[in-house]
């Protein structure tokens, strides 16, 4: 049996089982016409998915879809989701694009992230912290993020969005990935204002601690001086002397000391107000107050991040389990069948066979009318086994 006949045979067997399953599961509550329409609709959707897969295989230079179906199936995604991530990773310059794509679909599943946000989160953090595309280090990032979202009122979407924006500034200011994630998570949980607000505030806070002017952010020399004076009033120094030289201190140590002093003050103490006002931004001041006031939460998130090994996989498994029921057994059967069509040429064959079959069904139902669909539906069970004898005649447009 040649390759096209083998693909045709697989597709024929699948279509027969699909229609039989439709009869068993769907016809309990729907009419035969509705069930047939449902099956045809799913087949049409599958044609579009196969076309997308075929195009992505050619674009990425992949010769087989085996890995795409295996990875996507593991995380409850479509093969095209994985291949799209491969394409994005290739364009971003990753030599291990397949591994990076696997992390992306895992993050999409675990945190219900969009493909665009999952890729940006991974790419931006990897670039900022010079991780070199390390799957191990990026998995630690995603596990840590998942652990924090699992124990706090923070979504992975907000954390991913905030980290994507703040990673570059945090890294350049000497703040680690775990510390940045915990700080962002604390502000998001405390204020409920979302990831972007938290990212903007953290950047403003870090630039003030590191005494860096930023015209675009409205941070000038006068504002930096006011901030340092406000810190000094709380007996917290931004600088230290070592070997006769003055150095800026570690930002996290500064924040830790500020939180201790800040939380000793009464709300009416002018030193509190001066510290917040010195940032020159009301939104940033709100976030800063949340971070300093909830420093215990920050410490807890830091510990959760460190102990997060396996959290992303666990969340993804839970997500996949919940999706299986909503997608229905027919979709799962189709995914498994498509997974057996391993290479690009076989996918083209499958697309054309489905196109031919649906074209025939449309012609027959159009001629017979809606009430004759019952006979057509029953007849398909007897004739579908002959699908494997079809030959490819319609090419992909």
Secondary structure, DSSP 8 states (H G I E B T S, - for coil): --HHHHHHHHHHHHHHHHHHHHHHHTTTTS-HHHHHHHHHHHHHHHHHHHHHHHHHHHHHT-SB-HHHHHHHHHTT--HHHHHHHHHHHHHTT-TTHHHHHHHHHHHHHHHT--HHHHHHHHHHHHHHTT-TT-HHHHHHHHHHHHHHHHHSS--HHHHHHHHHHHHHHHHHTT--HHHHHHHHHHHHHHH---HHHHHHHHHHHHHHHTT--BTTTTB-HHHHHHHHHHHHHTT--SEEEETTEEEE--HHHHHHHHHHHHTTS-TT-HHHHHHHHTTS-HHHHHHHHHHHHTHHHHHHHHHHHHT-TTHHHHHHHHHHHHHHHHHHHHHHHHHHHHTT--BHHHHHHHHHHHHHHHHHHHHHHHHH-GGGHHHHHHHHHHHGGGGGG--------
